[in-house]
């Protein structure tokens, strides 16, 4: 059971990171359907990356648990049903906020800060998520439609939320001996992923 729980949570972390670039290869059909510009289509990638980074940076008071994954799942449905660019951007922003909480949840559940096994799960999820995002999005767009990218995320996020249903304490930013706040490893990884995402989409 513990192994299944870890796997589901790791998948959620990979999904949250992959989503920064998962629509990269789907931008051309999105551009055509929404009758927007290249800049507008690129904003679908950019808004997710920016909101994810902005939510992860302060992190004080964020409470790990299933709520973030439920928000992510609901926003994914919104993205799949979005009739225009502006609603798509709105749902992408909400999706990123849920993803930020999901990443903190995954870091805690996997015990990535204290356990070597947890660190391996976390790093594996981060590497697979950031590397596989565009490929997954491209395959789903080619086989079905760009909206399928968001549809398939819903059951995965719900399964991970079920795995994270236990209570968890709020996350406070740790301090160094000098009293200055330090960036937890989870935020380091997510920030690196968001920095790479826009470059992947170009």
N, C-alpha and C positions, 0 to 999 in steps of 0.2 A: 504493500500500500504506500509506504514511504517513497519507494522508487517511482510509482505512478504519479504521486503528488509532485515530486521533484520534476518529473518529465513535463507535466502539464504546466507547471509554473515556468520552467525554462522555455517552453514553447511560447508562453505569453510574453516573456521578456524578448525573445527573438522577434515575435510579431510586432511588439511596440517599437523596436528599433528598425525592423524592416519597413515599417509603414512610412518612414521618412523618405524612402526612395522607391517604394513598391509601385507607384503610379508613373514612374519615369517613362517606361516604354508605352504606357497607355495615353500619354499626353496628346499625341496627334488625333486619335479618334475623339477624345474629350474636347479638344479645341474645335473640331468640326461640329460636334453635337451641340455644344454650348455657344457656337458662333462667336468665339472670343478671340483674343490675340495671343501671340506666343507668350507675352508677359502675363496675361491672365491665366493661361494654362500653367505656367511655371509657378505662379503664386500658390497653386494647389500643393506643390511640394514645399515651397518656402514657408507658408503659414504653419504647416505642421512642425517643421524644424524649429521655427522661432518660438512657437508656443511651448513645445516640449522643453527646449532649453530654458526658457523663462520660468517655467513651473519647477524645473529641477533645481535651478540655481539657489533660490532661497530655502526651499524644503522644510523650513520650520513649520511645525503644526500639521504637516501632511500626515495622514494616518494610513499606514499600509493596511490592506485588507481587500475584500472583494469589491468594494464600492467603485474603485477606479476602473476595474475590469468591466463592471456593469455599465459604467458611463461609456467606456470604449466600445462596448458591444452596441449600445443604443446609438451612439454617434456613427458607427459603421453602417447601421441600417439607414440612418439619415443620408449618409454619403451615397449609398446605393440607390436611394430614391430621389436624390436631389434633381430638381428640374432645371436648375440654372446655376451659373457660376457662383453667384453670391451665397446661395444656400449651401453649395458645396464647400466654399471657404469657411462658412460658419460651422458646419459640421466637422470639418477637418480640424478647426481650432479646438472644438469640444473633444474630439477624438484624441488630440495631442495631450490635453489636460488629463484625460483618463489614463493615457499611456504613461504619463509621468508618475502617477500614483501606482500604476501597475509595475513599473520598474523598481520603485522602492519596495513594493511588496515582494517582488521576486528576489531582490537582494536579501531581504530579511528571511524569507521562507527557505531559500537555498543556503542560508548561513554563509554567504559569500565572504563576509568580513572575518569569519572565525574558523571556518572549516576548509581544509585543502580540497575535499571533495566538492564542497559548495562552490569554491572558487573555480574549479574545473567546469562545473555545470554553468556557472555564470559566464565565464569567458567563452565557452562553447556556444552558448545562446547568443551572446553579443556578436561573435564573429560570423556565425551562420546568418543571423538576422541582417546584419549590415551588408554581407556579401550576396545573400540570396534574394534580397528584396526585389531588385529590378527583374531578375530572371523569373521569379514567381509571378510577378505582375504581367510580364510579357506572355508567359504561357497561358495564364487565365484569360487575358485579353484575346489572344489568338484562338483559343479553344472555344470561348464563350462570348464574353463581352467585357468591357472595362468595368462594368458594375459588379461582375462576379468577384473582382478583387476584394470588394468590401463585404459581399455576401458570405464568402467562406470564412471571414474573420469572426463572424458572430458566434457560431458554435464553439470555436476554439477559445474565444474570450470567456464564454459562459462556462465552459468546462474548467478553465483555469480559475474562474471566480469560485466555483464549487470547491476546488482544491485549496483555495485560500480563505475559506469561510470562517476559520478560527479567528478569535480576536487578536489584535496586534496593537502595541503601543504606538503613540505618535512619534514621529521622527524629529529629533532635534539636531541641529547642526553641531558636530563635535568641535571642541576648541583645542588648540595646541597649548603647550606650556606657556607660551607668550601671551595667551589670551585671545589670539586671533582665530577666526573661524577657519576650519579646514574643509576642503571639498571631499566628501566621501567618495570611495571608489565607484559607487553606482553612478554618481553624477559625472564623474570623469568619463566613464565609458559612454554614457548617453550623450554627453556633450560632443565627444569625438565623432559619434555616429551622425549627429545632426550637422556637424561641420562638413562631413563628407557627402551628405545627401544631396545638397544642391549641385555639387560638382558632378555627381553621378547622373543627374537629370539633364545636364546640358548636352 
